[in-house]
């Protein structure tokens, strides 16, 4: 799994690529929590995620909860079909704010 962090249009974006599984999810968790602990609102781009397991989903849930506790924005951006299927199975597609792209996020503000 690769992680690319960037700032755009006033928000941090953590773009994950590849498989987010038990071996790689700790790196995703660290990146997500670091942004939020720095007081940055965050969108996690899942457009290039081929596979995500429960440990990857747990990292997203932990980020969502931390953002909520700190009154920061947290959402998922351009969720791939593979990731969306997992989120739908857990009914988390109804919990996480989902945005098709950065423009959709900005339009929702």
QUIRA-V36280 format. One record per residue. RES is the residue in one letter. PHI is phi as a letter, one per 20 degrees, with the letter a starting at -180 (none if undefined). D_FIRST is the distance of its C-alpha to the first C-alpha in whole Angstrom. Layout:
BEGIN
((RES/PHI/D_FIRST) (RES/PHI/D_FIRST))
END
This chain:
BEGIN
((X/none/0) (X/d/4) (X/c/7) (X/c/10) (X/d/13) (X/b/17) (X/d/20) (X/b/22) (X/l/25) (X/m/25) (X/b/22) (X/e/19) (X/c/16) (X/d/12) (X/e/10) (X/e/7) (X/c/5) (X/n/5) (X/d/5) (X/d/6) (X/c/9) (X/g/11) (X/e/9) (X/d/6) (X/f/8) (X/f/11) (X/f/9) (X/f/9) (X/g/12) (X/f/13) (X/f/12) (X/f/14) (X/f/17) (X/f/18) (X/f/18) (X/f/20) (X/f/22) (X/e/23) (X/n/25) (X/e/22) (X/f/22) (X/b/19) (X/d/17) (X/d/14) (X/e/13) (X/d/11) (X/f/13) (X/d/10) (X/e/8) (X/e/10) (X/b/10) (X/b/10) (X/d/13) (X/f/15) (X/f/13) (X/f/11) (X/f/14) (X/f/16) (X/f/14) (X/f/15) (X/f/19) (X/f/19) (X/f/18) (X/g/20) (X/f/23) (X/f/23) (X/f/23) (X/f/26) (X/f/28) (X/e/27) (X/l/29) (X/d/26) (X/f/24) (X/b/21) (X/b/20) (X/d/17) (X/d/17) (X/l/17) (X/f/16) (X/f/15) (X/g/17) (X/f/15) (X/f/14) (X/f/17) (X/g/19) (X/f/17) (X/f/19) (X/f/22) (X/f/22) (X/e/22) (X/m/24) (X/e/22) (X/f/22) (X/e/26) (X/e/24) (X/f/22) (X/f/23) (X/d/21) (X/c/22) (X/f/22) (X/a/21) (X/f/22) (X/f/26) (X/f/26) (X/f/25) (X/f/27) (X/f/30) (X/e/29) (X/f/30))
END
